[in-house]
Every structure is written in structure tokens, then in C-alpha cells.
Amino acid sequence: MSVSLDGLTCKIDRRYVIPAAGRGARVESELIITFRTHVWNEDVAYQARRLLGFCEGATFVVLADESNGVLDTAPLEKIAHDSKR
């Protein structure tokens, strides 16, 4: 599922972990929010922090396309990739 926030698209991925048989019927779920971008400036950082404010209890990461240079997303966690390689 994707969500658009002021023109920025955010992908929502819900992952389920089912314990091994014999360890009970408990099912845990974790929600991971990825904020995908190829630029990082004050406006984009504001949108990321704004989305983060709605993600209590979820894991929030920036999925950064660093094809045109490193993006400093600190203090937010980042998964970086380079589409030119």
C-alpha cells in the first residue's frame, strides 16, 4: 500500500512473523514505514518528520537514492542505494 503526503509517496509494508510450531499461537506483526526520496533538504526533512509523527510504534526508515550524492538524513535511519551502479 502507498500513501501520498503533500505529493511525496510513502510505501507501507506490513510484515507478519509466525512462531515455529509448538511455541504457541502468538502472531507478532511489525509495521515498517519507508520514506523514499532522492533529495534531502529542509522541506523534505520536514515532510519526513511530519510522517514520522504519525508512525508511533512503527519502524521508520528513509529509503534514499544516493545516485547523485550522499543524503544526510540523520538522525533518521536510512537505507541507501545507488541506481547508477
Buried (B, 14 or more C-beta within 10 A) or exposed (E): EEEEEEEBEBEEEEEEEEEEEEEEEEEEEEEBBBBBBBEBEEEBBEBBEEBBEEBEEBEBBBBBBBEEEEBEBEEBEBEEEEEEE
